[in-house]
Amino acid sequence: MMASSLVLSHYQARPLLEARRRGERRARSSPDLGLSQVEVELEPAGARFPSGVLVRWEHVEEVASHETACFWADAEGVLHKVQRFSEVTNRLCALMPTARAPTLLLSGIPMHRIKGVDPWEDTRLKVRTLAPLRGRVLDTATGLGYTAIQAAATAREVVTVELDPAVLEVARLNPWSRPLFETPHIRQLVGDVAELVAEFEEAGFARIIHDPPAFRLAGELYSTAFYRHLHRILRPGGRLFHYVGDPHSPSGRRVTRGVVRRLREAGFRRVLQRPRAFGVVAYR
Ligand SMILES: C[S@@+](CC[C@H](N)C(=O)[O-])C[C@H]1O[C@@H](n2cnc3c(N)ncnc32)[C@H](O)[C@@H]1O
């Protein structure tokens, strides 16, 4: 699937319909889920974007009626949901819009925080716990690539691992994920990080960002055996950020307790809670 020059959600579609209802001939809109703004011609048949693509009004209306889906336009202006069925996990992977960066839905579960903070800010809170973020960085779970992209702003190299090719196909269509595919010092690996981690050299990373799916979906990524590998591949003095979930929820509290205990068992000398980032930082 190629990247599309036009990706829309209800955040763009509704204002276009309102402008048309007011009888306007032009409107400001975004062709890339809010990253940039362009002038759109409101023609009798539909909305024409500067790339020349015409999105027919019935399609704009369809986009406006879906709160949890993003749509990409093919060369004819026909819109398709940004989603893929995963052969690896038998789950639907889809892009869900927010007022800022979209999130990834795996079987309907958002892979970023969307209440109170948006996915881009959620990522900033995670990455900030490891500042200064220099040298080689391991990002254990690529997803939409937001952690890899933000880490790459200061890191020398970011190695990022994704289990599911369907997730990467969705990321390819997400304008906010473009730097994941265009930044030369981000190295993408496709595979199970629980297996790949055994092949990484000892003390090879200065920082590790571990942002796995929830405990109930990916228990092996919360195991002492996996944490021992993370400890082994982190250089002495290096730091790991581990996303866990809302520390104020009963399940978040319970999972955090287990994570802290097993990280210590795995050899981390200090484990500190970082409640604003919904996770913990562990020091080798
Ligand atoms: C919470 S999301 C990561 C979000 C990501 N940090 C971002 O910035 O968009 C978790 C990701 O881990 C992937 N995943 C699940 N199990 C994995 C495994 N064993 N190895 C590598 N990736 C895995 C999922 O497919 C999903 O894309």
The ligand as an ORCA input file, in Angstrom:
! r2SCAN-3c Opt
* xyz 0 1
  C       1.395      0.470     22.412
  S       1.819      0.049     20.760
  C       3.326      0.925     20.525
  C       3.097      2.385     20.200
  C       4.366      3.037     19.690
  N       5.354      3.182     20.734
  C       4.080      4.368     19.026
  O       4.758      5.348     19.340
  O       3.166      4.450     18.187
  C       2.395     -1.609     20.907
  C       2.879     -2.243     19.604
  O       3.614     -3.432     19.922
  C       3.412     -4.360     18.903
  N       3.803     -5.679     19.453
  C       3.039     -6.540     20.176
  N       3.751     -7.611     20.532
  C       5.012     -7.427     20.033
  C       6.207     -8.199     20.055
  N       6.247     -9.375     20.700
  N       7.310     -7.709     19.434
  C       7.262     -6.505     18.801
  N       6.143     -5.740     18.751
  C       5.054     -6.188     19.352
  C       1.952     -4.205     18.553
  O       1.671     -4.732     17.259
  C       1.797     -2.686     18.632
  O       2.016     -2.106     17.384
*
